[in-house]
Amino acid sequence: MAIPWWEILLRLALAVVLGGLIGVEREVTGKPAGLRTMVLVSLGSALFMVLSVLVASPNFDPTRIAAGVVTGIGFLGAGAIFREGLTVRGITTAATIWVTAAIGLASGAGLYLPALFTLALAMVTLVLLHPLEVRMHLATYFALLVVREPSGGLEPLFSYFKEKNVRLEGTALEASPGMPDQWRLRLAIPERLPMEELTAAVAKCSPSFSLTIEKIS
């Protein structure tokens, strides 16, 4: 399929602009995948789609390239999640990368209106729904709990968390030769559970616990 060169450049430029708008929002909110990442994801996706359209023929299915882009973006998104450690905070970043790639593919295919409309919906989700998400968590405060694992394990502590509706947001294990394993636990604690009560309850689970609790948000 023949595409005028000016239209190819227009499609690539549109992908840069749309991906850049999402990247600006990511930069403002201090996320790891920011402006340059989103621009490159959108631009690369658009170019792959343009190439797939240009090389389409009766013997070649152009959707194969687009499918490859989707698979590659899946690996990139997974990398964003792993860089956040064991917490789930990276999922929004991964989803944003995925949507940005889709916008780039739509731009590369010349589907300008769907690309613009998807951008608008993505910005509404990232910007306008964020305050609602925060309000939904007003009844929760977050704390960082550092404990040394006793011989009996952490099951009594986890059972207490479950009983009191304390959510385990993330874990990290710090192991040193000749020293007991140390766990760092990020907790989402209901406001109705005072930190002093939590501290006493955790210490009571096992006398070998050494803990520090710091309110972090």
N, C-alpha and C positions, 0 to 999 in steps of 0.2 A: 504494500500500500504506500503510495507516494504522499508525503506530507511536506508542505512548503517549509523551507528553512526558517522563515520568520515565525511560523506557528510552533515549530520545535523549540525555538528559543523562548517563545512566549510560555509554553508549557513548563519548561525548566525554571523560568523566572517566577512563575506563579507558585511552583512547588517550593522555591526558596522563601518567598514571602509568607506563604501559609505555614510552612514549617517553622519559620522564624518567629511568627506571632505566638505559636505554642511555646517555642523556646524562651521567649521573653517572660512568659508567665512562669515557666520553670525556674528561670534565673531569679525572678523577684521573690519566689517562695524558697529559694536556696536549695533546690533539688540537685542531685548529682548529675543528671542528664539535662544540660541546659541549652543555651542558644545554639552553639555550634553543633552539638549532637543532633538536635531536632532538624536543623537545616540540612545537615549531611544525610540524615535518614530520609527526609522528604525528597531531596534532590536526587539521591541515588535511586530511590524507588521510581521516581519519575523517569529518569534516564533508562532504567531497565524496561519500563513499560513502553517508552518510545521505541527502543530497540526491538522489543517483541512485535510491535505493530509494523515496523519497517521490514522485518525479516519474515513476516507472515507469508505463508504460501500454502498450496494444497497439501504439501508434504510436511508442513511444520505447524504445530498448534501453538499460537502465540501465548496462550494461557500458561504454558509450561514455565516460562520465565517468571511470570507473576507469582506462580505457585512457589518457585524457588525463593523469591523475595520474602514471601510470607514465612517460609521455613527459616530462612536466615535471620529474620527479625525476631523469631521465637527464641533463637539462641542468644541474641543480643539482649532481649528482655530478661531472660533467665540470668544473664550475667549481671544485670542491674540489680536484681533481687539479691543475689549472692553477695554483692558488694555491700549490702546493707546488713550483713551478718545473718542471724537466724530470726530476725524480726520480719514482720509482714509489711513494713513501710515501703519496701521497694516495689510492691505490686502495682501501685498507682503509676510509678515511673515506667515500669514495663508496659503497662496498658497504654500509657501516653505515647511511648515509642511505637507501639503497634498501630495505634490510630494515626500517628503521623506518617507512618509508612503507607497506610491505606490512602491517606490524602495525597501523598506523592504519586501513588499508582493512578488515582483518579485524574490528577493533573496531567500526568504523562499520557493518559488515554484520551485527553481532550474533553473529559467530563467536568467542565468548569463549575457548573451549578451544584452537582453533588459534592464536589470538593469544597466549595465555599460553604455549603450548608453543613457539611460534616465538621468543618472548622468551627462554625458558629456553635454547634451543639457541644463540641469538645470544650470550647472556652466557657460555655455556660456550666458544664459539668465541673471544670477545674476551678473556676473563679466563684461563681454564684452559689454552687452547692457546698463549697468549703465551709462557710459560716454555719450552715445547717448541720454539717457533720460535726463541727466543733460543739454546737449546742447539744447535740445528742450525747456528747461525752462530758457534759458539765457536772454530772453526778459522780465523776470519777477523777481521782488524782493518780499520778504515776510516780513510782518510786523505784529506785535501784537497790536491790538487796544483794549483798555479798555474803556468802556462807561457805564454810568449810564442810565438805561432805563427811558425815559420821559413818561409822562402820555399818550402821543399819540402813544407810541410804537416805534418799530424800522423800520416800513415799509418805511418811507421816506429815511432812510439810505440805506436799501436794494435796493430800487429803484435806488438810485444813484450808488450803486455798479454795478447793472445790466447795467445801461447806460454807465458806463466807463469800462465795462468788467473786473471788479475786482471780482476775485473768492473767495468765502467764503470757506476756507479749513477746518475750525473747529470752534466750539463754546463751551463755558463753562459758566454756570450760577453760580454766587456767590450771595447767598441770606443771609442777616443778619437781625435779628429782629429789627424793627424800622428804617431800612435803605432802600433806594431805591435799587432795584435789580441791580446788576452789571454784565455786560457781558464781557467776554474776547473772542475776535474774531481774528482768525488767517486768514490773507488775503494774497492772491497772486495778486500783483499789477503790471500792465503793466509798463515797464520802461518809456514809453512815458507819464505816469501820475506822475509828481513829488510829493514827499511826502508832500511838503509845500501846494500844491494845494489840495491834499486829506485832509489834516488837516483843511484847511479853509472851504472846502466844508462840511465836517462832522460837524464842529462847527456851520455852518450856518443852518443845517437841523433842529436843535432845540437848543435854548439857554440853556436848562437844561442839555445838554450833558456835561459830564466831561470826557475828553479823554486823553490818553497817547499813543503815537505811537513810537514804537521802532523797528528799522530795525534789523531783526534777521537772515537773510541770503541773 
